[in-house]
Amino acid sequence: MNAQQMLKEKMMSTAEAAKLIKSGDLIYTPSASNEPADLWEAIADRAEELEGVRVRQFLTRRAHKYLDPSYSKHIKVESMFVTAPIRKQVHEGFATYMPWNFSDMPAMVRQGGCDVLMLAATPMDEHGYFCYGLGCDYTPACVEVAKKIIVEVNPNMPWTGGYNKIHISQVDAVCESNAPLFELEQPTISAMDEKIAAPIAERIQDGSTLQVGIGGIPAAVCKYMTHRKDLGMHTELVTDYIGEMMETGCLNGSKKTIHKGKVIATIVEGTRKCFDYIANHPAIEFHPVDYTNNPFIIAQNPKMVSINGTIEVDLFGQCCSESMGPKIYGGIGGQLDFARGCTMCPDGQGFIVLTSTTKNDTISKIVPTLTPGAIVSTTRTLVDHVVTEYGCVKLRDKSMQERAKLMISIAHPNFRDMLTFEAKKMGLIV
């Protein structure tokens, strides 16, 4: 049986594909725009027939019907990163958060198993392959162990390079959707973002390899990079900045020691403009997250630079990037993976970025100790630089006393006396 015959045999309606889900199934679905659209709605329509279905996903972006708390007794979400569509349900106990480093998720899949993998993909090519398009993440691990694989073909999905293909012979069912891909609105770069980004940009040398996250500050850093030369990129996520950086020539990967000339990532979040740019791009590849986020791989890149945001940092240098007190608002993602990779890189640099205050300067985000219940996302031993609008300080190789003084120096002036008082009370400074 050839590929076209297999496709014809496995093609079915979305409603028929939804019937393949059984009570008690553990379902994995990929990140962001790689999650199916219409298939989830069809499953929600038959939720009353199901009990004990568990769903695991990183970066849930669509507000699907099954995310409503009324569905939780039938379909329970175990989110690996808490995004807006699922945050309220997690806070109210209708869904839950699974704290895993992004790089560890493929191992979790292989060890714990997967009943059903559901993913959005490109139409099949002439060789019988579908492409994941906007990512790779833990999907290859799911392909290895899943008992059933359902592909929702979407013609809007771009074909991209890398280890992100699946053959029709590996698939159990194929259905179709023409739903628009989820697009993540790009941030407006503020004057504050530029102020925080400036000292980071000054420290990035020609020939560096970058990992940048999402948000105004990383976007501002990328904006400053257009005058640099021979930059590379090894990151977990790419977004709209990639087009301008590659078109201007500052990002060419010519100095990389592995994957020379290539941008390496595991997922995409951005707008249609970004999706169109990366489609069939010969210098952009997507690989599994246990490769892209492996600290030993990250450390092989020359002059590795990571830039990631956080919620609060204490005087010891501990970063909470997941919660406000005990309430989860995000996830650790790959922050710890890249922090470790940069410390292992002989000439690596890590930057943790945040504004010094919130709520109109009434709350300091530089704190004596983390808020009770707050989660330590990145430990003090792996934090290199911390940056606010009041400057950039290097904590790595500094004593506790030096760290406290440096952190106070980049806090908002309104809170420096309080932080100094608390630091003395704790015996950090005299």
ChimeraX attribute file (.defattr): number of C-alpha atoms within 10 A of each C-alpha:
attribute: neighborCount
match mode: 1-to-1
recipient: residues
	/A:1	7
	/A:2	10
	/A:3	17
	/A:4	15
	/A:5	10
	/A:6	16
	/A:7	19
	/A:8	10
	/A:9	12
	/A:10	17
	/A:11	17
	/A:12	15
	/A:13	14
	/A:14	20
	/A:15	17
	/A:16	16
	/A:17	21
	/A:18	22
	/A:19	12
	/A:20	15
	/A:21	20
	/A:22	15
	/A:23	14
	/A:24	14
	/A:25	18
	/A:26	22
	/A:27	23
	/A:28	26
	/A:29	22
	/A:30	26
	/A:31	27
	/A:32	23
	/A:33	28
	/A:34	27
	/A:35	27
	/A:36	26
	/A:37	23
	/A:38	20
	/A:39	25
	/A:40	17
	/A:41	17
	/A:42	19
	/A:43	23
	/A:44	21
	/A:45	14
	/A:46	14
	/A:47	19
	/A:48	12
	/A:49	12
	/A:50	18
	/A:51	17
	/A:52	15
	/A:53	19
	/A:54	20
	/A:55	18
	/A:56	24
	/A:57	20
	/A:58	24
	/A:59	23
	/A:60	24
	/A:61	18
	/A:62	19
	/A:63	12
	/A:64	15
	/A:65	15
	/A:66	20
	/A:67	21
	/A:68	17
	/A:69	19
	/A:70	11
	/A:71	18
	/A:72	20
	/A:73	14
	/A:74	20
	/A:75	29
	/A:76	21
	/A:77	23
	/A:78	22
	/A:79	24
	/A:80	24
	/A:81	27
	/A:82	30
	/A:83	19
	/A:84	15
	/A:85	16
	/A:86	27
	/A:87	21
	/A:88	18
	/A:89	18
	/A:90	21
	/A:91	16
	/A:92	10
	/A:93	12
	/A:94	21
	/A:95	23
	/A:96	21
	/A:97	21
	/A:98	15
	/A:99	16
	/A:100	15
	/A:101	18
	/A:102	25
	/A:103	24
	/A:104	17
	/A:105	21
	/A:106	20
	/A:107	14
	/A:108	15
	/A:109	21
	/A:110	16
	/A:111	10
	/A:112	11
	/A:113	18
	/A:114	23
	/A:115	19
	/A:116	24
	/A:117	23
	/A:118	25
	/A:119	22
	/A:120	32
	/A:121	31
	/A:122	22
	/A:123	22
	/A:124	19
	/A:125	14
	/A:126	9
	/A:127	11
	/A:128	17
	/A:129	19
	/A:130	22
	/A:131	25
	/A:132	33
	/A:133	27
	/A:134	32
	/A:135	32
	/A:136	27
	/A:137	31
	/A:138	28
	/A:139	28
	/A:140	20
	/A:141	21
	/A:142	27
	/A:143	20
	/A:144	13
	/A:145	18
	/A:146	22
	/A:147	14
	/A:148	19
	/A:149	23
	/A:150	24
	/A:151	27
	/A:152	27
	/A:153	22
	/A:154	21
	/A:155	18
	/A:156	19
	/A:157	24
	/A:158	21
	/A:159	23
	/A:160	24
	/A:161	23
	/A:162	20
	/A:163	16
	/A:164	24
	/A:165	21
	/A:166	19
	/A:167	14
	/A:168	23
	/A:169	14
	/A:170	14
	/A:171	19
	/A:172	19
	/A:173	24
	/A:174	24
	/A:175	21
	/A:176	21
	/A:177	18
	/A:178	13
	/A:179	13
	/A:180	13
	/A:181	23
	/A:182	17
	/A:183	18
	/A:184	17
	/A:185	11
	/A:186	16
	/A:187	13
	/A:188	12
	/A:189	16
	/A:190	11
	/A:191	13
	/A:192	14
	/A:193	22
	/A:194	20
	/A:195	18
	/A:196	24
	/A:197	27
	/A:198	18
	/A:199	17
	/A:200	25
	/A:201	17
	/A:202	11
	/A:203	10
	/A:204	19
	/A:205	15
	/A:206	17
	/A:207	21
	/A:208	25
	/A:209	27
	/A:210	24
	/A:211	25
	/A:212	25
	/A:213	20
	/A:214	20
	/A:215	15
	/A:216	20
	/A:217	30
	/A:218	26
	/A:219	22
	/A:220	25
	/A:221	25
	/A:222	18
	/A:223	17
	/A:224	17
	/A:225	19
	/A:226	17
	/A:227	11
	/A:228	18
	/A:229	19
	/A:230	18
	/A:231	27
	/A:232	32
	/A:233	27
	/A:234	29
	/A:235	25
	/A:236	30
	/A:237	22
	/A:238	28
	/A:239	21
	/A:240	22
	/A:241	19
	/A:242	17
	/A:243	17
	/A:244	16
	/A:245	20
	/A:246	17
	/A:247	11
	/A:248	14
	/A:249	15
	/A:250	19
	/A:251	28
	/A:252	22
	/A:253	26
	/A:254	15
	/A:255	20
	/A:256	24
	/A:257	13
	/A:258	15
	/A:259	17
	/A:260	16
	/A:261	20
	/A:262	19
	/A:263	24
	/A:264	27
	/A:265	26
	/A:266	27
	/A:267	26
	/A:268	25
	/A:269	23
	/A:270	22
	/A:271	16
	/A:272	17
	/A:273	12
	/A:274	19
	/A:275	23
	/A:276	15
	/A:277	15
	/A:278	24
	/A:279	16
	/A:280	14
	/A:281	12
	/A:282	13
	/A:283	18
	/A:284	20
	/A:285	23
	/A:286	27
	/A:287	23
	/A:288	25
	/A:289	26
	/A:290	21
	/A:291	18
	/A:292	25
	/A:293	29
	/A:294	19
	/A:295	21
	/A:296	17
	/A:297	16
	/A:298	29
	/A:299	21
	/A:300	18
	/A:301	27
	/A:302	22
	/A:303	23
	/A:304	29
	/A:305	32
	/A:306	24
	/A:307	25
	/A:308	23
	/A:309	22
	/A:310	20
	/A:311	22
	/A:312	27
	/A:313	28
	/A:314	21
	/A:315	26
	/A:316	25
	/A:317	29
	/A:318	21
	/A:319	26
	/A:320	24
	/A:321	25
	/A:322	25
	/A:323	22
	/A:324	18
	/A:325	14
	/A:326	13
	/A:327	14
	/A:328	21
	/A:329	21
	/A:330	20
	/A:331	25
	/A:332	23
	/A:333	24
	/A:334	23
	/A:335	26
	/A:336	21
	/A:337	24
	/A:338	32
	/A:339	27
	/A:340	25
	/A:341	27
	/A:342	30
	/A:343	22
	/A:344	19
	/A:345	20
	/A:346	14
	/A:347	14
	/A:348	24
	/A:349	27
	/A:350	26
	/A:351	22
	/A:352	23
	/A:353	25
	/A:354	22
	/A:355	24
	/A:356	23
	/A:357	20
	/A:358	12
	/A:359	7
	/A:360	7
	/A:361	13
	/A:362	10
	/A:363	14
	/A:364	22
	/A:365	23
	/A:366	27
	/A:367	25
	/A:368	22
	/A:369	18
	/A:370	22
	/A:371	17
	/A:372	9
	/A:373	11
	/A:374	20
	/A:375	20
	/A:376	17
	/A:377	20
	/A:378	23
	/A:379	15
	/A:380	19
	/A:381	16
	/A:382	22
	/A:383	25
	/A:384	23
	/A:385	18
	/A:386	27
	/A:387	26
	/A:388	26
	/A:389	22
	/A:390	15
	/A:391	18
	/A:392	22
	/A:393	18
	/A:394	18
	/A:395	22
	/A:396	18
	/A:397	11
	/A:398	13
	/A:399	11
	/A:400	17
	/A:401	16
	/A:402	17
	/A:403	23
	/A:404	23
	/A:405	18
	/A:406	20
	/A:407	27
	/A:408	23
	/A:409	18
	/A:410	20
	/A:411	23
	/A:412	19
	/A:413	13
	/A:414	13
	/A:415	19
	/A:416	19
	/A:417	11
	/A:418	14
	/A:419	24
	/A:420	20
	/A:421	14
	/A:422	17
	/A:423	22
	/A:424	14
	/A:425	11
	/A:426	12
	/A:427	11
	/A:428	18
	/A:429	16
	/A:430	10
